[in-house]
Amino acid sequence: MAEVEKDGEPATDKDDLHILKVIVDELYNFRDHYFETHNVEDAERKQNDVTVEMEKALKKLEEKEESHRHSAEFLLLKGRCLSVAPAFSPTAEECLSRAVKLEPGLVEGWNTLGEQYWKKGDLTTAKTCFTGALQQSKNKVSLRSLSMVLRQLPGGGSDEQGKRVLESVDMARQAVQLDVTDGTSWYILGNAYISLFFTCGQNPQMSQQALSAYAQSEKVDRAASSNPDLHFNRATLFQYEEMFGSALGGYSRAAALDPGWEEPPERERQLLEYLRKVTELTVNKGKVKARRLRTMLSNLSTSALGPCSHPQFRSPTGRVGSLEPRLLSSLTHGHNAGVAALGKVVFSLASEGRMAFTFGMVDSEETCCVVMVYNTADSWGVLIGDSVVVPEPQVKRHSVAHNGQSFDFRSIRVDSPLLLIVNGKKQNAQSQTAASVSYKPQSE
């Protein structure tokens, strides 16, 4: 790197460090805004291109290392340069550790060192680094990093985990409040809301807040729309919310932006296969032969309503009173208050990557409808021939088109097996467990 002169004088140490900082900042800008200068088709080259730029920057740093090796700022710049790569770097850890020892108030040093410990798998020390940075100065990077670490720390029971998730949401909110124009902070707040949604009772409001945070991330930051993790995490939530077309689009976009990441195309494939099977089995009424189906339906009677027929029955919405059995064809879109769907199970589906236990039920008119039951224990299920009652069914029409494939069917959503009546009986508490959905928690 040529020596830069200032007003005819050789560059000072301060000038050197300023120039090197610009080089490292440009390296991060190249990585974070890659798709503003490249097409999505170049995605598989991105990591290699970033590595090439990192090596160029590192070479320029090393040219000045002899005169700056004991400078905290120089050590920070070298540590940051190496930290642009996704893997842990022992050299980066060493540089950053020395930088914060020389200058304990170096907030960026603590934050970048925390990231290195994170990549190393040492979440406890990473948390200590981010907490230490916050003690020096309240800043958005430490807050959002702590938000992520808190959600990933192992150990503790469900209560402890719930407290950590609530704290992580608070940290992410604070990061956003410090800079409402930072797309990364909005994205991490979206992730925190997803965790809160699945950890603390699946309140629909949390789901909407997650989607709003992701939308805001894309609105304030062009680079956010090129973040494969954002598309993947949002698609995971879309799938749980049965917005299947949006989920497929999100998985597809994540796969295009990060071709080396195997999970998005696998999720896309699994969801397409699930929709194909559901559609086919519904049309064919579970492939149950006509004679057997007539025999099954011949003993379907209102006695299967069980407790739903009692005047003191309390419905999922808190309404007290007996429910009126209704044919599937007469159910309206959305919530059907005061009525119950009654039918016989003709198929069940244990597909890869499913989020719901899925079965098909046929009523006395031989109409078939898909039922998707969430939060089921692995041991819970229904058998072909079982009589099932869905109190106050929530009905949805699905019309999905993706990559030349289309699916059209109606379904009933049931948020817990405890809401069902099977063979005239309520389900026991062991039939339910909280949903566990895999999403990518890190922004890097």
N, C-alpha and C positions, 0 to 999 in steps of 0.2 A: 504494500500500500504506500503510495507516494506521500512524502511529508507535506502537509498543507501549511502554507505560509499565511500569516495574518498581518496586513499592513507592512509587508516586506520583512517581517520577523518570523523565525521558525515557530511552528505550532507549539503551544504550551501543552502541559499535561491535561489541562482542563479542556482544551480544544480537541485533543486526542480522544478523550473519553466521550465528548459530545458527538464526535463523528462516529465512534464505535456504537454509541447508543442508537443513533439514527439507523445504522446498518442492522442492528438486532431488532429494532422496532419494525423495520421494513420486512425482515424475515417473518415476523409474526403476522404482519399485514398480508404477505404473500400466502401464508397458510390459511388464514382465517377468511380471506376474500378470494380464494382460488377460483371459484366458479363465476366471479365477476369478470375474469379475464380468460377463462377457459370454458369449453363446452362440457356438458355432462358426459359426453363420450370420452373425455379425457380423464374421467374419475379414477380409472385403474392406474393412471400414471401419477396421481397426485402425491402419494407418499414418497415416491422416488424423486419427484421434482422438488419436494420440500427438503428431502435429504441432501440433494445437490446444492440447494441454496444455503442450507445449514453449513455444509462443508466450506462453501465460499466465504461465509461470514466468519466461520471458525478460523480460517486461514488468516483473515485480516486481523482478527483478535490476537492470534498467536504471534504475528509480526510485531505487535506492541507489548507482548507479555513481559519481556525482560524488564522494561522500565515501569511496569504497573503491577507486578505480581503481588505486591503487598497492599494494593489499593482495594478497599471493600467494594467500591463502585465497579472496578474492572472485574473482580471476582464474581460479582452479581451478573454482569453482562455475559461473562463466559458461561455461568450456570444457566442463565436464561436461554442462551443460544443452544446449549445442549438439551434443554428441557422442551424445545419445540418438537422433539421426537416423542412418539407415544410410549416408548419403553423407558424403564428405569436406567439412569446413567450414574455409575459410581463416581465418575469425575465431576459431574454436575453436583452431586451430593457433597463432595469434598469442597468444591469451590464455594458453594452457598453456605456451608457450615462455617468456613473460614470468614466469609463476608459478614455474617451476623455476629461472629465473635469480635471482629474488628470494629463493627458498628451495630450495636444491639438495637438501635432505633430504625434499622433498614427494613421497613414494612414489606417492600417488594421481595427482599431477600427471604424473609420468613415465609411469605406466601409461596414463593417458588420452591423453597426447601420443603414445605408441606406437601406440595404436589409430587416431589420426588419420593418422599416417604410413602405417599399414597400409591404411586406406581410400584414401589417396592413391596406393597402389601402391609405396611406398618401403619394401620389407621390410627392407632392410639398416639403415636408420635406425630403423625400428620395433624391430628386434632390439636396437640400441644403447640405446634408451630402456628396454626391459624389463630388460636386463642392468644398466643404471644403477640402476633401482629396486631390483633384488635386492641390489646393493652397499650400499644404504641399509638394507634390511631384507628378510629372507626372508619372502615373502608369496605367497599362492596365486594372486593375479591375475597377477603377473609370471611365475610358474612356468608356469601353463597357457597364457598368451599366448606365451611362448617356445616351448612345446611345439608350438603351432600354426604359428608362424613358421618354426621349424626344418624342418617338413615341407613348407613351401611355397617355401623358398629355391631359386632356380634354380641351375643349374651343377653341376659335379662329376660324376664317373662313378658307376657303380652302387655301388662301394665307399663312396664319399663319401656318397652318398644313404643307404645302409644305416646308416652311422655316425650321420647326422643323425636318422634315424628312431629308432634305439636311444636316442639322447640325448633325443629328444622324449618317448619313453615314460617315461624316468626322470624328466623334468621334471613330466609329468602325474601320475606316482605320488607325487612329493613334494608336489604341490598337494593331492592327496587326503589324504595323511597329515596335512597341516596342519589340515584340516577335513573329516572324513568325512561331515558332514551337508550338504555343498555339492553340489547336483545338477549344477551346471555343470562342476565339476571332474571328476566321474564321467563325464559325457558326453564331455568332451575326452579323458579316458583311453580311453574306448571308441574314439574316432576314431584315437588313437595306435596302439591294438592292431590296428585295421583296416589301417593303413599298414604296420605290422610284418608282418602276415599276408601282404599282397601283395608286400612288398619282400623279405622274408627267408624264402622257401621254403614259404609256405602251410602252416605248422604248424597242425593243427586246434586245438591248445591255445590259440593266439592268437585264433582265431575265437571260441572259447568265452569267452575272457576279455573280448573286445569285447562280446559279448552280455551277459555278467554285469555289466560296467560300465554298460551302458545300462539294464539292469534296476535296478541299484542307484541310478542317477540318478533314475529315476521313483519308486523306493521312498522316497528321502529328501527329494524335492522335488516337490511337487504341480505346480509350474509346468513341470517337465521333460516331463510327458506332453503339454503343449501346445507343445512345441518341434518345429516341422516338420522341422528339420534332423535331429534324432534319429531320427524315424520314417523319413525318407528314407534316411539312412545305414544304419540297421539293415535296412531293406528291401533295399538293395543287397547286403548280406551274406547275407540270407535267400535272395535269388535265386541267388547264387553257390553256396550250400549246397543248392540245389534244394528249398527250403521255399517253394514257389510261392504257396500260399495266404496265408502270412504276409507274403510280399513284396508281393503285391497289396494286402493290407490296409494295409500300411505306406505304400505309395505313395498310396493313396486318402486316408489320414489326413493325410499331409503336404500333399496338394493342398487338402484342406478347410481346414487351418489357415493356409495361405498361398496364396489363390486367384490371386495375381499371379505366382506362380512356375510357369513353364511345364514344367519338367523332370519333376516327379512325375506329372502326368496323362499325359505323353508316355511315360514308362517303363511306367506301368500299361497304357496302350493297346498298346505294343509287346509286353509280356509276354503279354497276353491273345491278341494275334494270333499270337504264337509258339506258345502252347499249343493254339490252335485248329488251326493248320496241322499241328503235330506229331500231334495226335489224328486229324485227317482223313487224313493221309498214311499213318499206321500202319494204320488200319482198311482203307484202300484199297491197302495194300502198294505205296505210291508210284505208284499208278495204272498200274503195269506190266501190260500185257495178259497174260492167263493163258498163252497160247502162248509168249510171249517169256520169261515167268518160268520155265516148265518147261525151256526150252532153257538158260537161265542156270544153273538148279539141276542140270541133267544133268551138268555138268562140275565140280560142287562135290565135292571129295574130300579125304581126310585129307592129301593131299600139300600142301594149302594151309596146313597147320599149320606147315610150315617148321621153324624151330629149336625150336618147342614140342614136337616129337616126339622130340628128342634127349634121351638120358638125362642129359646134363650141363646141360640148360636151367635157367637161374636165373630163377624167377618174380619178379614185382614185390615179393613179400613176402620174398624171399631163399631160398625153398624150391628145392632142386635136384632135378631129375627131370623126365621127360616128362609132359606134360599129357594127360588123357583128354578127347577131344571129347565134348561134351554137347549135347543138343537144348535149345533155348531154353525149351521148356515144362517141362523138368526142373530148371531152375535155381531155387535157393531165394532168398528175400529176404536181402539182405546179401552178405557175401563168400563166394564159391564157390571153396574151396581145391582145388588139384590138378586142376582141370578147365579146359577152354577152350570158349568159345562160337565157333561157326564158321558163317558165312553169306555171302550175296551182298548187295551194296549195291543198294537199290532206290530210294532218294531221298537227297538231301542238301539242307540248308536253310541258306541264307545270309540270315537275317532281320535286321531293324533291331535294333540294340541287343543283339544276342546276346552271351552270355558264353561260349558253347561252340560249337564246330563240331558240328553235329547231322546225323546220318544215320540211315537205317533199314536194318536188315539182316534178310534172310529166310533161314531155315534149310531143311534138306531136307524138313521137315514143312510148309513154307510158313507157319510162324509168323513174324510180324513184330515186331521190337523196336526201340525207339529207342536210339541210342548217342550220348551227349553227351561230346565230347572237349574238354578244357580245355587252356589254355596252348599253343594251336596258332599257328604263324607264319601270317601272312596268305596266304602262298604255298602252304600245305599244304592238302590235301583228298583226298577219295576220289571215284571216279567210279562211276556206275551200272554194275553188272556186275563190279566188283572183288570179289575174295574177301578177307574180313576175318576175322582171328582175334583174339578178346579173351581174353588169358590171365587166369585167376582173376577172372572178372567180378564187379563190385560191382553188385548188382541192387536196384532200388528201385521200389515201387509208388506211383504218384501218383494221388490222388483230390482234386481241387481244385474248390471251389465259390466263386464270387465274382460278386456283382451279377446273379444269375439265370443265370449261365453255369456249366457244369460240365464237367470234363475228367477222364478216367480212362485211364491207360495205364501200362505198365511201361517202365523205361529201365535202361540200363547206363551207369554213370559211369566215365570214363577220365580220369585226372588229367593225362596227357601223351600226345601221339601216339607218343612213343618206346616206349610200352608195347604198341602194336599191331603185329600182323603183317599186312601188306597184300600180297596176291598172293605169299605165301610168304616175304616179306622184312621184316626189321626196318626201321624208319624212321631216316633220318639225323638228325644233331644239328640241322641247319638247320630241321627241321620244328617245332621247339619254340621258344616264346618265353614269357617270364613274362607272366601275365595283367595287364592294366591296366584297373582298374575305377574308374569315376568316382563319387566321393562328395563331399559338401560338407564341406570341412575346417573352416570357421569356425563359431563358435557364434553370431555376430551376425547 
